[in-house]
Amino acid sequence: MDSIWTRQRPASPARETLSRDQIVKATMELLDTEGVAGLSMRKLAARLDSGATSLYWHVQTKDDLIDLVIDEVYGEIDLPDAELAGWRAGALLFAHSLRAAVLRHGWLPEVIYQRPSIGPNAVTMGSRGLKLFTAAGFTGREIDYAMGAVMSFVFGSANSQASWEASVRRSGRSVEQSTQEVLAEVDQLTAMDPAMHESVQRRRVVGMDQLQNESFAYGLDSLLDGLAARLSAAR
C-alpha cells in the first residue's frame, strides 16, 4: 500500500513557503464547498495562489490529499478519558462528536472507506476509544467489537444523512422542502396501507433536523443499552 503516512517525507526546498498545514486547510475548504468532484491539484493550487510544483513537494496524488483531510477530520473528534466521563457518557460524547464531524463534511462518506485511516489523528482517536471500552469492562476482541459497533452505527446513520443533504444542496432546494416533497409522494403511494400512512404522517409533523436527531439518539441509546447488558451478563 502506498500511503502518505508510510512514505518518507521529502525535504522542502529552502525557499519553499507553502506548508502541509496550508494545503490541508485549503483542501478541506475546497471539499466542503465543491465536494470530491470539485477537488483537483489545479484548483487547489489556484486557491493557494501557488504553482502545482510547490504542491508536489508535499503531496504526490489526489489520494494523498484525501488521506490528509480524512485524518484532519479525525482530529476534530472529541473523545474523553474514561476516568473523567465514565464509559457510557464518554461513548455518547464520542458518537455525537463523530456524527457532527461527518455532517459538517458532507464529502466524507464518499471517501472514508476507500483508504485505510492510519494517520496520527486516526491512531490517537482509535487508541483513546479502545481505552474507553476497556475501562467499561470489555476484554479481548470484544473491546474492538464494542468500539466498532458504535462507529458503524454512527457512520451508517450519519453517512446516509450527509449524502442525502449533499444531493439536495446540489439540486438548489432546501432539505426541508425536499423532505416534504418525498413524504408527499410516499403518502400517495402508501395511502391504502394504514401502518405506512401513519408512519408518514408522524414524520410530516416535525422538522427534519429534529427527526434525524431524535432517531440518532434513540438508536445510540439502544445500542449502548445492549452493550451495557452484555457487560452485566458477563459479570
PyMOL commands that set and color helices and strands:
alter all, ss='L'
color gray80, all
select helices_A, chain A and resi 20-34+36-38+41-47+52-56+62-74+82-85+87-104+108-111+120-136+141-171+175-189+194-204+208-234
alter helices_A, ss='H'
color red, helices_A
deselect
rebuild
show_as cartoon
